[in-house]
């Protein structure tokens, strides 16, 4: 049994990652995630089981459609690999615990919005709304913190970014604002504020590097969602350790 559960997780997580990839690609375009079924974007042929093995199908087919030899976008395998790694790492960090009911959906959300924001510069309202409802209901049953801290997290997380958006006159996207409200409901207001601090720090450093390297120009908007996702994941998984390390560094 000790070996069976991790094995099942390793086998099933790539399929979950594949589904989340579909959500990230279809939902921002206003498409259904169930209809039409998975198909080739070139010839519209419905894909069979052999074409839908997460990650491996792409390499087995050498990046080409089995039916028309059209080129398969790298978005699919890269998205599946990225999400699979994040989910497996979260499982490894948390272990078999009730906390997984929070950890895995949160990680799934962060992976999904990262892919969506990088591709379309959009964090879909439907994804945020579903996640908010899930975490609000989850914490009725599972409360590592008092429920009020999650409510405050939603208000403070979303309110902070809304305030920034108002002051900067649109410098923060609506999807980012709603995402932080969702995250506040998931992990509480303290870790949410720390997540925003980390995201801003990382985003600022990366932004300067991209500008200096002339990868982007000053007028080109950089999606903030991926930085928020990284800050949130770091705050959730390592927040206490990072804060303790910082306090010890300052006091020395």
VEXDREN-2710 file (C-alpha; in Angstrom, 1 decimal):
% VEXDREN-2710
k/r/px/py/pz
1/UNK/0.0/0.0/0.0
2/UNK/2.9/2.4/0.8
3/UNK/4.2/2.0/-2.8
4/UNK/0.8/1.8/-4.5
5/UNK/-0.5/5.3/-3.6
6/UNK/2.6/7.1/-4.9
7/UNK/2.6/5.0/-8.0
8/UNK/-1.1/5.8/-8.7
9/UNK/-0.3/9.5/-8.1
10/UNK/2.6/9.4/-10.6
11/UNK/0.4/7.6/-13.2
12/UNK/-2.7/9.8/-12.8
13/UNK/-1.1/13.3/-12.4
14/UNK/0.0/13.6/-16.0
15/UNK/-3.7/13.0/-17.1
16/UNK/-4.8/15.7/-14.7
17/UNK/-2.1/18.0/-16.1
18/UNK/-3.3/17.3/-19.6
19/UNK/-6.9/18.3/-18.7
20/UNK/-5.6/21.5/-17.0
21/UNK/-3.7/22.2/-20.2
22/UNK/-7.0/22.0/-22.1
23/UNK/-8.7/24.3/-19.6
24/UNK/-5.8/26.9/-20.0
25/UNK/-5.9/26.8/-23.8
26/UNK/-9.7/26.6/-24.4
27/UNK/-11.4/28.6/-21.7
28/UNK/-9.7/32.0/-22.5
29/UNK/-11.0/31.6/-26.1
30/UNK/-14.5/31.0/-25.0
31/UNK/-14.4/27.3/-26.0
32/UNK/-16.0/24.3/-24.2
33/UNK/-13.6/21.9/-22.5
34/UNK/-15.7/18.9/-23.5
35/UNK/-17.0/19.7/-26.9
36/UNK/-15.7/19.2/-29.5
37/UNK/-13.6/16.3/-28.1
38/UNK/-9.8/16.5/-28.6
39/UNK/-9.0/16.8/-32.3
40/UNK/-6.3/17.9/-34.7
41/UNK/-6.4/21.6/-35.3
42/UNK/-5.3/21.1/-38.9
43/UNK/-7.6/18.3/-40.2
44/UNK/-10.2/18.2/-37.3
45/UNK/-9.8/14.5/-37.0
46/UNK/-10.9/13.2/-33.6
47/UNK/-7.8/12.0/-31.6
48/UNK/-7.7/8.4/-30.4
49/UNK/-6.4/7.0/-27.1
50/UNK/-2.9/6.5/-28.6
51/UNK/-2.8/10.3/-29.4
52/UNK/-3.8/11.4/-26.0
53/UNK/-1.2/9.8/-23.7
54/UNK/0.1/12.9/-21.8
55/UNK/3.6/14.0/-22.8
56/UNK/4.5/10.7/-24.4
57/UNK/2.2/10.9/-27.4
58/UNK/3.9/14.0/-28.6
59/UNK/7.3/12.4/-28.7
60/UNK/5.9/9.0/-30.1
61/UNK/4.3/10.9/-32.9
62/UNK/7.4/13.0/-33.4
63/UNK/5.4/16.2/-33.0
64/UNK/3.1/15.4/-36.0
65/UNK/-0.6/14.5/-36.3
66/UNK/-1.0/10.8/-37.0
67/UNK/-3.7/11.5/-39.6
68/UNK/-2.5/14.6/-41.6
69/UNK/1.1/15.0/-40.4
70/UNK/0.3/18.6/-39.3
71/UNK/2.7/20.0/-36.8
72/UNK/1.6/19.7/-33.1
73/UNK/2.2/22.8/-31.1
74/UNK/4.9/22.6/-28.4
75/UNK/2.4/24.3/-26.1
76/UNK/0.8/20.9/-25.4
77/UNK/3.8/18.8/-24.2
78/UNK/5.4/21.8/-22.4
79/UNK/2.2/22.7/-20.6
80/UNK/1.7/19.0/-19.6
81/UNK/5.3/18.7/-18.4
82/UNK/5.2/22.0/-16.5
83/UNK/2.0/21.2/-14.7
84/UNK/2.9/17.5/-14.0
85/UNK/6.2/18.7/-12.3
86/UNK/4.4/21.3/-10.2
87/UNK/1.7/18.8/-9.0
88/UNK/4.1/16.0/-8.3
89/UNK/6.4/18.4/-6.3
90/UNK/3.4/19.6/-4.3
91/UNK/2.4/16.0/-3.5
92/UNK/6.0/15.2/-2.5
93/UNK/6.2/18.3/-0.3
94/UNK/2.8/17.7/1.5
95/UNK/2.6/13.9/1.5
96/UNK/-0.6/11.9/2.2
97/UNK/-2.5/14.4/4.3
98/UNK/-5.8/16.3/4.3
99/UNK/-3.8/19.3/3.3
100/UNK/-3.7/17.8/-0.2
101/UNK/-7.4/18.9/-0.7
102/UNK/-6.0/22.4/-0.5
103/UNK/-2.5/22.0/-2.0
104/UNK/-3.2/20.1/-5.2
105/UNK/-6.2/22.3/-6.3
106/UNK/-4.2/25.4/-5.5
107/UNK/-1.2/24.2/-7.5
108/UNK/-3.5/23.2/-10.4
109/UNK/-5.0/26.7/-10.4
110/UNK/-1.6/28.3/-10.4
111/UNK/-0.4/26.1/-13.3
112/UNK/-3.5/26.8/-15.3
113/UNK/-3.5/30.6/-14.9
114/UNK/0.3/30.7/-15.7
115/UNK/-0.2/28.9/-19.0
116/UNK/-3.3/31.0/-19.8
117/UNK/-1.7/34.3/-19.0
118/UNK/1.5/33.5/-21.0
119/UNK/-0.5/32.5/-24.0
120/UNK/-3.3/35.1/-24.0
121/UNK/-2.5/37.6/-21.2
122/UNK/-5.8/36.5/-19.6
123/UNK/-6.7/34.9/-16.3
124/UNK/-10.2/33.5/-17.1
125/UNK/-13.1/34.6/-14.8
126/UNK/-14.6/31.1/-15.0
127/UNK/-11.4/29.5/-13.6
128/UNK/-11.2/32.1/-10.8
129/UNK/-14.9/31.7/-9.9
130/UNK/-14.7/27.9/-9.8
131/UNK/-11.6/28.0/-7.6
132/UNK/-13.1/30.6/-5.2
133/UNK/-16.2/28.5/-4.7
134/UNK/-14.2/25.4/-4.2
135/UNK/-11.9/26.9/-1.5
136/UNK/-14.9/28.7/0.2
137/UNK/-16.6/25.3/0.6
138/UNK/-13.5/23.4/1.4
139/UNK/-12.7/25.6/4.4
140/UNK/-16.1/24.9/5.9
141/UNK/-14.8/21.3/6.4
142/UNK/-11.1/21.9/6.6
143/UNK/-9.9/24.9/8.6
144/UNK/-6.2/25.0/9.5
145/UNK/-7.0/28.7/10.3
146/UNK/-10.2/30.3/11.6
147/UNK/-12.7/30.8/8.7
148/UNK/-12.6/34.6/9.2
149/UNK/-8.9/34.6/8.2
150/UNK/-9.8/33.2/4.8
151/UNK/-12.6/35.8/4.3
152/UNK/-10.2/38.5/5.3
153/UNK/-7.7/37.0/2.8
154/UNK/-10.2/37.3/0.0
155/UNK/-11.0/40.9/0.9
156/UNK/-7.4/42.0/1.5
157/UNK/-5.9/40.1/-1.4
158/UNK/-8.4/41.3/-4.0
159/UNK/-8.7/44.7/-2.4
160/UNK/-5.0/45.4/-2.4
161/UNK/-4.7/44.7/-6.1
162/UNK/-7.9/46.6/-6.8
163/UNK/-6.4/49.6/-5.0
164/UNK/-3.2/49.4/-7.0
165/UNK/-5.2/49.2/-10.2
166/UNK/-7.2/52.3/-9.3
167/UNK/-4.1/54.3/-8.3
168/UNK/-2.1/53.2/-11.4
169/UNK/-5.1/53.6/-13.6
170/UNK/-5.2/50.1/-15.0
171/UNK/-1.7/48.9/-14.0
172/UNK/-3.2/45.7/-12.6
173/UNK/-5.4/43.4/-14.6
174/UNK/-8.9/42.3/-13.5
175/UNK/-7.8/38.7/-13.6
176/UNK/-4.9/39.3/-11.2
177/UNK/-7.3/41.1/-8.8
178/UNK/-9.7/38.2/-8.8
179/UNK/-6.9/35.6/-8.5
180/UNK/-5.6/37.2/-5.3
181/UNK/-9.1/37.2/-3.9
182/UNK/-9.2/33.5/-4.6
183/UNK/-5.8/32.9/-3.1
184/UNK/-6.8/34.8/0.0
185/UNK/-9.8/32.5/0.4
186/UNK/-7.4/29.5/-0.1
187/UNK/-4.5/30.4/2.3
188/UNK/-5.5/33.3/4.4
189/UNK/-4.5/36.9/4.5
190/UNK/-1.0/36.7/6.0
191/UNK/0.4/34.3/3.4
192/UNK/-1.5/36.2/0.7
193/UNK/0.2/39.4/1.5
194/UNK/3.6/37.7/1.6
195/UNK/2.8/36.1/-1.7
196/UNK/2.2/39.5/-3.3
197/UNK/5.5/40.8/-1.8
198/UNK/7.4/37.8/-3.3
199/UNK/5.6/38.2/-6.7
200/UNK/6.4/41.9/-6.8
201/UNK/10.1/41.3/-5.9
202/UNK/10.5/38.5/-8.4
203/UNK/8.6/40.3/-11.1
204/UNK/10.6/43.5/-10.6
205/UNK/13.9/41.7/-10.9
206/UNK/12.9/39.7/-14.0
207/UNK/11.4/42.7/-15.6
208/UNK/14.6/44.7/-15.3
209/UNK/16.6/41.8/-16.7
210/UNK/14.3/41.5/-19.7
211/UNK/14.5/45.2/-20.3
212/UNK/18.3/45.3/-20.0
213/UNK/18.5/42.3/-22.3
214/UNK/16.1/44.0/-24.7
215/UNK/13.8/41.0/-24.7
216/UNK/10.9/43.4/-24.1
217/UNK/10.5/47.2/-24.4
218/UNK/9.2/49.6/-21.8
219/UNK/5.8/49.9/-23.5
220/UNK/5.3/46.2/-23.8
221/UNK/3.1/44.7/-21.0
222/UNK/4.5/41.7/-19.2
223/UNK/2.0/39.2/-17.8
224/UNK/2.0/39.4/-14.0
225/UNK/0.1/36.2/-13.5
226/UNK/3.1/33.9/-13.7
227/UNK/4.9/36.0/-11.1
228/UNK/1.9/35.9/-8.8
229/UNK/1.7/32.2/-9.3
230/UNK/5.3/31.7/-8.3
231/UNK/5.0/34.1/-5.3
232/UNK/1.9/32.3/-4.2
233/UNK/3.4/28.8/-4.4
234/UNK/6.6/29.9/-2.6
235/UNK/4.5/31.6/0.1
236/UNK/2.2/28.6/0.6
237/UNK/4.9/26.0/0.6
238/UNK/7.8/27.9/2.2
239/UNK/6.3/31.1/3.7
240/UNK/7.1/30.4/7.3
241/UNK/10.6/29.3/6.5
242/UNK/11.3/32.3/4.3
243/UNK/9.9/34.8/6.9
244/UNK/11.9/33.2/9.7
245/UNK/15.1/33.3/7.6
246/UNK/14.5/37.0/6.8
247/UNK/13.9/37.9/10.5
248/UNK/17.0/36.0/11.6
249/UNK/19.1/37.7/8.9
250/UNK/17.8/41.2/9.9
251/UNK/18.4/40.5/13.6
252/UNK/22.0/39.2/13.2
END
